[in-house]
Amino acid sequence: MASEYAVWLGERFPHVADKPLGRRHRRLWEWFSGLRAGERPRARIEVWPRGGAKSSTAELGCAFVGTKLTRRFVLYVSGTQDQADLHVQAIASLFEQIGVERALSKYGTSKGWRRNQLRTKEGFNVAAYGLDGATRGIKIEKYRPDLIIFDDIDSQSDSTAAVEKKIAAITRAIIPTGASDCAILFLQNLIHEGGVVSRLVDGRAEFLLDREPPMVEPAVIGLATEIVELPDGRRVHRIMAGEASWEGQPLSVCERQINDWGLRAFLREAQHEVKGAEGYFFDSSKFVVVDDAPNLIAVCLAWDLAATEGAGDYTVAVLSGLCANGLVWVLQVTRGQLASDKVRRLIRRNAELVHGRFPRYSIHIPQDPGQAGKDQADQLRRLLASFRGVRIETMTGSKAVRARGWAEKVNLGNVRLLRGHWNQEFIEEHRKFREDETHDFDDQVDAAADAFNELAPPGTVSVSRRIVTSGTYLRDHPESGGSRPWFEEGSEEDDEEED
């Protein structure tokens, strides 16, 4: 005989639950089915892989308990308010699909069917809570939360201070608001060795001490991969051994995710391999130095700025290009400890060089936070107003997070360096770069990662357009006897600055 939740899913959402439930799904559905008013279960910790129907199951579970009314008020908690709002909106869509009516006031107006709050005619409530907010005393009329779901609360870029702040919000502003029979569910992939869920799993957390043993399930049990080279020179990962933990995320999908996300990201996001993950980031031996490059579909000139002459961080420019087969070519790197006026002249001069040589290009410049950074960005926008493809943006997230896709590209051996005097310093900086950022210089890594992210943003797996560059790289390369380098290093002369 089919279980109650299986019948409910089959009748209400056959198009949503179109893959057979895996062991983890059945386990959580049985938990949802077992919720009873007036009974407080032990806190539950479920660690599922990314892509394993984690949030979809939680949202469907909310709709399930809402139609049964075994719970009256679900508080859906995420790392940010925007994330939490999206989950609540997904639950609203589920309700609308099965005809659940909204609560109305005596005047016939809706009583809370908003992006962050739902109230049904039968008295069921859902509210969104972001850990980046500061809400206290959560209550809707007579109801306090009797089901709290924590979903996507950790971020890979969280510092220790950020994690402690989240724990403070959870233990002081969220859990204490729960009803006497409040059920608590954490549903997350580990993602962060020092994160909230990792602490709950390994026992470091000093809250929810009476929790059930955490259930941790990877996407692939016994995963083994190797790198293979394709006929066009690209290298990709292949899964050589392992068993998928759910047929809705089979090995073929996992292999595609490995190559799309990068192996390091997959191991963290889907395999929960976060212990000791913070360390050396790049396999610098995988850089391939060559004497020429093919035609490129696009190029990006990316900068990492500093403004102290002769000391401190370096101003760095990295010119990278993308081939139609997905290989990335680093054509030139320039770095120097330059004063701000020389930096601006260098930016303008090299924008002219790139504009004159490439029909398809972009220029990426980071903006420091704060008013000084805004003022500098305004100056640079005026300086580069005549050039297309200029993007000046404030950088967010840790350097390691921004460099994650770039690192995977390097570590697969899919990056070529055009031979030049800059090669050794560029390779050495990548060799020393650590995920925990305990290194002295990272300017070349930052600029190279920004160039890669501009050329191949997350999710890009193939490109078909070909843009032919003007001439070959070898002819114009400074060490080949060409007429001028890719980048002019700047002049001691006081050139007139253009605004």
C-alpha positions as CSV (number, residue, x, y, z in Angstrom):
1,M,0.0,0.0,0.0
2,A,1.3,3.4,-1.0
3,S,2.2,5.8,1.8
4,E,0.1,8.9,2.4
5,Y,2.8,11.3,1.0
6,A,3.3,9.1,-2.1
7,V,-0.4,9.3,-2.8
8,W,-0.5,13.0,-2.2
9,L,2.5,13.6,-4.5
10,G,1.1,11.4,-7.2
11,E,-2.3,13.1,-7.1
12,R,-1.2,16.7,-6.6
13,F,2.2,17.0,-8.3
14,P,2.8,14.2,-10.7
15,H,4.8,16.5,-13.0
16,V,7.0,17.8,-10.2
17,A,7.8,14.5,-8.5
18,D,8.5,12.8,-11.9
19,K,11.6,10.9,-10.7
20,P,11.4,8.0,-8.2
21,L,12.2,9.1,-4.7
22,G,15.6,8.2,-3.4
23,R,16.4,7.0,0.1
24,R,17.0,10.5,1.4
25,H,13.7,11.8,0.0
26,R,11.7,8.9,1.5
27,R,13.4,9.5,4.8
28,L,12.5,13.2,4.9
29,W,8.9,12.6,3.6
30,E,8.3,10.1,6.4
31,W,9.5,12.8,8.9
32,F,7.0,15.3,7.4
33,S,4.3,12.7,7.5
34,G,5.0,12.0,11.2
35,L,4.6,15.5,12.4
36,R,1.7,15.8,14.8
37,A,0.2,18.9,16.5
38,G,1.3,19.1,20.1
39,E,4.3,16.8,19.6
40,R,7.9,18.2,19.4
41,P,10.3,16.0,17.5
42,R,14.0,16.1,17.9
43,A,15.8,18.5,15.6
44,R,16.7,16.9,12.2
45,I,19.8,17.6,10.2
46,E,19.8,16.4,6.6
47,V,22.9,17.0,4.4
48,W,22.1,16.5,0.7
49,P,24.1,17.2,-2.4
50,R,23.5,20.2,-4.6
51,G,21.2,19.1,-7.5
52,G,19.6,16.4,-5.4
53,A,16.1,18.0,-5.0
54,K,16.9,19.5,-1.6
55,S,14.9,22.7,-1.7
56,S,12.2,21.2,-3.9
57,T,11.5,18.5,-1.3
58,A,11.4,21.1,1.5
59,E,9.0,23.3,-0.4
60,L,6.8,20.4,-1.2
61,G,6.9,19.3,2.4
62,C,5.6,22.7,3.5
63,A,2.7,22.4,1.1
64,F,2.0,18.9,2.4
65,V,1.9,19.9,6.1
66,G,-0.1,23.0,5.0
67,T,-2.8,21.0,3.4
68,K,-2.9,18.5,6.3
69,L,-2.7,21.3,8.9
70,T,-0.3,19.3,11.1
71,R,1.5,22.5,11.4
72,R,0.1,26.1,11.4
73,F,3.2,28.3,10.9
74,V,6.3,27.5,8.9
75,L,9.3,29.9,9.2
76,Y,11.6,29.4,6.2
77,V,15.1,30.6,7.0
78,S,17.9,31.2,4.5
79,G,21.2,33.0,4.5
80,T,19.7,36.1,2.9
81,Q,16.2,37.5,2.8
82,D,16.2,37.3,-1.0
83,Q,16.9,33.5,-0.8
84,A,14.2,33.0,1.8
85,D,11.7,35.0,-0.2
86,L,12.3,32.9,-3.3
87,H,11.5,29.7,-1.3
88,V,8.3,31.2,0.0
89,Q,7.3,32.3,-3.5
90,A,7.9,28.7,-4.7
91,I,5.6,27.4,-2.0
92,A,3.0,30.0,-3.0
93,S,3.2,28.6,-6.6
94,L,2.6,25.0,-5.3
95,F,-0.5,26.2,-3.3
96,E,-1.8,27.9,-6.4
97,Q,-1.4,24.8,-8.5
98,I,-3.6,22.7,-6.2
99,G,-6.1,25.5,-5.6
100,V,-5.4,26.4,-2.0
101,E,-7.3,29.6,-1.3
102,R,-5.8,32.7,0.3
103,A,-6.8,34.1,3.6
104,L,-9.0,37.2,3.2
105,S,-9.9,40.0,5.6
106,K,-13.6,40.7,6.4
107,Y,-13.4,43.3,3.6
108,G,-12.4,40.7,1.0
109,T,-8.7,41.7,0.7
110,S,-5.8,39.3,0.9
111,K,-4.3,38.9,4.4
112,G,-0.7,38.3,3.5
113,W,0.0,36.7,0.1
114,R,3.3,38.5,-0.5
115,R,6.8,37.6,-1.6
116,N,7.8,36.9,2.0
117,Q,4.6,35.7,3.6
118,L,1.7,33.4,2.9
119,R,-1.6,33.0,4.7
120,T,-4.2,30.4,3.6
121,K,-8.0,30.4,4.1
122,E,-7.6,27.3,6.3
123,G,-5.2,29.1,8.7
124,F,-1.8,27.9,7.5
125,N,1.0,30.5,7.4
126,V,4.5,30.7,5.9
127,A,7.0,33.4,6.5
128,A,10.5,34.1,5.1
129,Y,13.5,35.0,7.2
130,G,16.9,36.0,6.0
131,L,19.9,35.7,8.4
132,D,21.1,39.1,7.0
133,G,18.0,40.7,8.6
134,A,17.3,41.6,12.3
135,T,13.7,40.5,12.9
136,R,12.8,39.5,16.5
137,G,9.6,38.2,18.1
138,I,8.3,36.4,15.0
139,K,4.5,35.8,15.3
140,I,1.4,35.9,13.2
141,E,-1.7,36.7,15.2
142,K,-1.9,33.9,17.8
143,Y,0.6,31.6,16.0
144,R,4.3,31.2,16.7
145,P,6.4,29.0,14.3
146,D,5.7,25.3,14.9
147,L,8.0,24.3,12.0
148,I,11.3,26.0,11.3
149,I,13.2,25.0,8.1
150,F,16.8,26.2,7.6
151,D,17.7,25.9,4.0
152,D,20.8,27.4,2.2
153,I,22.0,29.2,5.3
154,D,25.8,28.7,4.8
155,S,27.9,30.4,2.1
156,Q,31.4,29.3,1.1
157,S,32.6,32.8,1.5
158,D,31.5,33.1,5.2
159,S,34.2,34.3,7.5
160,T,34.4,33.0,11.0
161,A,32.8,36.2,12.2
162,A,29.9,35.8,9.7
163,V,29.3,32.2,10.9
164,E,29.2,33.4,14.5
165,K,26.7,36.1,13.6
166,K,24.5,33.6,11.9
167,I,24.6,31.3,14.9
168,A,23.8,34.2,17.2
169,A,20.7,35.0,15.0
170,I,19.6,31.3,15.0
171,T,20.0,30.9,18.8
172,R,18.8,34.2,20.0
173,A,16.3,35.5,17.4
174,I,14.8,32.4,15.7
175,I,14.8,29.2,17.7
176,P,13.4,31.0,20.9
177,T,10.4,32.2,18.8
178,G,9.2,28.7,18.2
179,A,6.1,27.2,19.7
180,S,6.3,24.6,22.4
181,D,5.9,21.8,19.7
182,C,8.2,23.4,17.2
183,A,9.9,21.0,14.7
184,I,13.3,22.1,13.4
185,L,14.8,21.0,10.2
186,F,18.3,21.9,8.7
187,L,18.6,21.0,5.1
188,Q,21.9,21.9,3.4
189,N,25.0,20.7,1.8
190,L,28.1,21.2,3.9
191,I,29.9,23.6,1.6
192,H,31.9,25.2,4.4
193,E,34.2,23.5,6.9
194,G,33.5,26.0,9.6
195,G,29.8,26.7,8.6
196,V,26.7,26.3,10.8
197,V,25.7,22.9,9.3
198,S,29.2,21.5,9.5
199,R,29.3,22.3,13.2
200,L,26.0,20.6,13.7
201,V,27.2,17.5,11.8
202,D,30.5,17.1,13.6
203,G,29.3,18.1,17.1
204,R,31.0,21.5,17.4
205,A,27.7,23.3,17.6
206,E,26.6,24.2,21.2
207,F,22.9,24.4,20.4
208,L,20.2,21.9,19.4
209,L,22.1,19.4,21.5
210,D,19.1,17.0,21.5
211,R,19.2,16.5,17.8
212,E,18.9,13.3,15.8
213,P,22.1,11.9,14.3
214,P,22.8,13.9,11.2
215,M,22.1,12.2,7.9
216,V,24.9,12.9,5.3
217,E,24.5,11.7,1.7
218,P,26.8,12.5,-1.3
219,A,25.7,12.5,-4.9
220,V,28.1,9.7,-5.8
221,I,29.1,6.9,-3.4
222,G,32.7,5.8,-4.1
223,L,33.4,8.5,-6.6
224,A,36.6,8.2,-8.7
225,T,37.5,10.5,-11.6
226,E,40.3,11.0,-14.1
227,I,41.2,13.7,-16.6
228,V,41.0,12.7,-20.3
229,E,42.2,14.7,-23.3
230,L,39.8,15.2,-26.2
231,P,40.9,15.3,-29.9
232,D,40.7,19.1,-30.0
233,G,43.2,19.4,-27.1
234,R,40.7,20.1,-24.3
235,R,40.8,18.2,-21.1
236,V,37.7,17.1,-19.2
237,H,36.8,15.0,-16.2
238,R,35.4,11.5,-16.6
239,I,33.7,9.5,-13.8
240,M,35.5,6.1,-13.7
241,A,33.8,4.5,-10.7
242,G,31.0,5.2,-8.3
243,E,27.3,4.7,-7.7
244,A,24.7,7.6,-7.9
245,S,22.7,7.9,-4.7
246,W,19.6,9.0,-6.6
247,E,18.6,8.1,-10.1
248,G,17.3,11.7,-10.6
249,Q,21.0,12.7,-10.4
250,P,22.7,9.9,-12.3
251,L,26.4,9.5,-13.1
252,S,25.9,11.2,-16.5
253,V,24.4,14.3,-14.8
254,C,27.1,14.3,-12.1
255,E,29.8,14.1,-14.7
256,R,28.3,17.1,-16.5
257,Q,28.1,19.0,-13.2
258,I,31.8,18.2,-12.5
259,N,32.8,19.7,-15.8
260,D,30.4,22.6,-15.5
261,W,31.1,23.5,-11.9
262,G,34.6,22.3,-11.7
263,L,35.8,19.2,-9.7
264,R,36.7,21.2,-6.6
265,A,33.3,22.8,-6.5
266,F,31.5,19.4,-7.1
267,L,33.5,17.8,-4.3
268,R,32.4,20.5,-2.0
269,E,28.8,21.1,-3.1
270,A,27.7,17.6,-4.0
271,Q,30.2,15.3,-2.1
272,H,30.5,17.4,1.1
273,E,34.3,17.2,1.0
274,V,35.1,20.3,2.9
275,K,37.6,19.1,5.5
276,G,41.0,20.6,4.8
277,A,39.6,22.1,1.5
278,E,41.2,25.5,2.3
279,G,44.8,25.2,1.0
280,Y,46.7,25.6,-2.2
281,F,44.3,26.4,-5.0
282,F,46.1,26.1,-8.3
283,D,48.1,23.3,-9.8
284,S,50.6,25.6,-11.5
285,S,52.2,22.7,-13.3
286,K,49.2,22.6,-15.6
287,F,50.0,25.9,-17.3
288,V,51.1,25.4,-20.9
289,V,53.5,28.0,-22.4
290,V,53.2,28.4,-26.2
291,D,54.7,30.6,-28.9
292,D,51.5,31.5,-30.7
293,A,47.8,31.4,-30.4
294,P,44.8,30.7,-32.7
295,N,41.9,33.0,-33.5
296,L,39.8,34.0,-30.5
297,I,36.1,34.6,-30.2
298,A,36.6,37.3,-27.6
299,V,39.2,38.9,-25.4
300,C,39.1,40.7,-22.0
301,L,41.5,43.2,-20.5
302,A,41.1,42.9,-16.8
303,W,42.7,45.2,-14.2
304,D,43.6,44.9,-10.5
305,L,44.4,48.4,-9.3
306,A,46.7,49.9,-6.7
307,A,48.0,53.4,-6.4
308,T,51.2,53.5,-4.4
309,E,54.4,54.1,-6.4
310,G,57.3,51.8,-5.6
311,A,55.6,49.9,-2.7
312,G,52.5,47.9,-1.6
313,D,50.3,46.0,-4.0
314,Y,50.8,45.9,-7.7
315,T,48.6,47.3,-10.4
316,V,48.1,44.4,-12.8
317,A,46.6,44.1,-16.3
318,V,45.8,40.7,-17.7
319,L,44.7,40.2,-21.3
320,S,43.0,36.9,-21.9
321,G,41.2,35.4,-24.8
322,L,38.7,32.6,-25.3
323,C,38.8,30.0,-28.2
324,A,35.8,28.4,-29.7
325,N,36.8,25.1,-28.2
326,G,36.8,26.5,-24.6
327,L,40.6,26.9,-24.1
328,V,41.7,30.1,-22.5
329,W,44.8,32.0,-23.6
330,V,46.6,34.5,-21.5
331,L,48.3,36.8,-24.0
332,Q,50.0,39.3,-21.8
333,V,50.4,40.4,-18.1
334,T,51.7,43.7,-17.0
335,R,52.3,44.7,-13.4
336,G,54.0,47.5,-11.6
337,Q,53.9,49.6,-8.4
338,L,52.6,52.8,-10.0
339,A,51.2,56.1,-8.7
340,S,47.5,56.8,-9.5
341,D,48.2,59.3,-12.3
342,K,50.4,56.7,-14.1
343,V,47.8,54.0,-13.6
344,R,45.1,56.1,-15.3
345,R,47.4,56.9,-18.2
346,L,48.3,53.2,-18.5
347,I,44.6,52.2,-18.5
348,R,43.8,54.7,-21.3
349,R,46.8,53.7,-23.4
350,N,46.1,50.0,-23.3
351,A,42.4,50.5,-23.9
352,E,43.4,52.1,-27.1
353,L,45.7,49.2,-28.0
354,V,43.0,46.6,-27.4
355,H,40.4,48.6,-29.2
356,G,42.7,48.9,-32.2
357,R,43.5,45.2,-32.4
358,F,40.4,43.3,-31.5
359,P,36.9,43.5,-33.0
360,R,35.3,42.0,-29.9
361,Y,36.7,42.9,-26.5
362,S,35.7,43.9,-23.0
363,I,37.5,45.9,-20.3
364,H,37.0,44.9,-16.6
365,I,38.0,47.2,-13.8
366,P,37.2,46.5,-10.1
367,Q,35.7,49.2,-7.9
368,D,36.7,49.5,-4.2
369,P,33.9,49.9,-1.7
370,G,33.3,53.3,-0.1
371,Q,33.2,56.8,-1.4
372,A,36.8,56.9,-2.6
373,G,36.2,53.9,-4.8
374,K,33.0,55.5,-6.2
375,D,35.0,58.7,-7.0
376,Q,37.7,56.7,-8.8
377,A,35.1,54.7,-10.7
378,D,33.5,57.9,-11.9
379,Q,36.9,59.2,-13.1
380,L,37.6,56.0,-15.0
381,R,34.2,56.0,-16.6
382,R,34.9,59.5,-18.0
383,L,38.4,58.4,-19.1
384,L,37.0,55.4,-21.0
385,A,33.8,56.9,-22.2
386,S,34.7,56.4,-25.9
387,F,35.4,52.6,-25.5
388,R,32.8,49.9,-25.7
389,G,32.5,46.9,-23.4
390,V,33.8,48.7,-20.3
391,R,32.5,47.3,-17.0
392,I,33.4,48.8,-13.6
393,E,31.9,46.9,-10.7
394,T,32.3,46.4,-7.0
395,M,33.9,43.1,-6.1
396,T,31.9,40.9,-3.7
397,G,32.8,37.6,-2.1
398,S,36.2,36.3,-1.2
399,K,39.1,36.2,-3.7
400,A,39.1,32.4,-3.6
401,V,35.4,32.2,-4.5
402,R,35.9,34.6,-7.4
403,A,38.8,32.5,-8.6
404,R,37.1,29.1,-8.3
405,G,36.1,28.7,-12.0
406,W,39.5,30.0,-13.1
407,A,41.2,27.5,-10.8
408,E,39.3,24.6,-12.3
409,K,40.2,25.8,-15.8
410,V,43.9,25.9,-14.9
411,N,43.9,22.6,-13.0
412,L,42.3,20.8,-16.0
413,G,45.2,22.0,-18.2
414,N,42.9,24.2,-20.3
415,V,44.9,27.4,-20.1
416,R,47.7,28.5,-22.4
417,L,50.2,31.2,-21.7
418,L,51.8,33.1,-24.6
419,R,55.5,33.0,-24.0
420,G,56.8,36.2,-22.4
421,H,59.0,37.7,-19.7
422,W,55.9,37.7,-17.4
423,N,55.3,34.0,-17.4
424,Q,57.5,33.0,-14.4
425,E,56.0,35.6,-12.0
426,F,52.5,34.8,-13.1
427,I,52.9,31.0,-12.6
428,E,54.7,31.5,-9.3
429,E,51.9,33.7,-7.9
430,H,49.3,31.1,-8.8
431,R,51.5,28.3,-7.2
432,K,51.5,30.2,-3.9
433,F,47.8,31.3,-3.9
434,R,45.9,29.7,-1.0
435,E,42.1,29.5,-0.6
436,D,42.5,30.8,3.0
437,E,44.2,33.9,1.5
438,T,47.3,33.5,3.7
439,H,49.6,34.8,0.9
440,D,51.4,38.1,0.2
441,F,50.4,38.9,-3.4
442,D,47.4,37.9,-5.4
443,D,47.0,40.8,-7.8
444,Q,47.7,38.7,-10.9
445,V,45.4,35.9,-9.7
446,D,42.6,38.5,-9.1
447,A,42.9,40.0,-12.6
448,A,43.2,36.7,-14.4
449,A,40.1,35.3,-12.5
450,D,38.1,38.4,-13.4
451,A,39.1,38.2,-17.0
452,F,38.1,34.5,-17.1
453,N,34.7,35.2,-15.3
454,E,34.0,38.0,-17.9
455,L,34.8,35.7,-20.8
456,A,33.2,32.5,-19.5
457,P,30.6,33.4,-16.8
458,P,29.3,30.6,-14.5
459,G,27.2,28.1,-16.5
460,T,28.9,28.8,-19.8
461,V,29.8,25.4,-21.4
462,S,30.2,26.1,-25.1
463,V,30.6,29.0,-27.5
464,S,30.1,28.9,-31.2
465,R,30.9,32.4,-32.7
466,R,34.3,33.0,-34.0
467,I,35.8,36.5,-34.1
468,V,39.1,36.7,-36.1
469,T,41.8,38.9,-34.5
470,S,43.9,41.3,-36.4
471,G,47.2,39.5,-37.2
472,T,48.9,36.7,-35.2
473,Y,49.9,37.1,-31.6
474,L,53.5,36.0,-32.3
475,R,54.1,38.9,-34.7
476,D,53.2,41.6,-32.2
477,H,54.6,39.9,-29.1
478,P,57.4,42.0,-27.5
479,E,59.9,39.1,-27.3
480,S,59.4,38.1,-31.0
481,G,60.8,41.3,-32.4
482,G,57.4,42.8,-33.1
483,S,56.9,46.5,-33.4
484,R,55.3,47.0,-29.9
485,P,54.1,45.0,-26.9
486,W,50.5,44.2,-26.1
487,F,50.7,46.5,-23.1
488,E,52.7,49.7,-22.8
489,E,54.4,49.7,-19.4
490,G,53.9,53.5,-19.0
491,S,56.3,56.4,-19.5
492,E,58.2,58.6,-17.2
493,E,57.0,61.5,-19.3
494,D,54.1,63.6,-18.0
495,D,51.5,62.8,-20.7
496,E,48.5,64.9,-20.7
497,E,45.7,62.9,-18.9
498,E,42.4,62.7,-20.7
499,D,39.1,62.9,-18.7
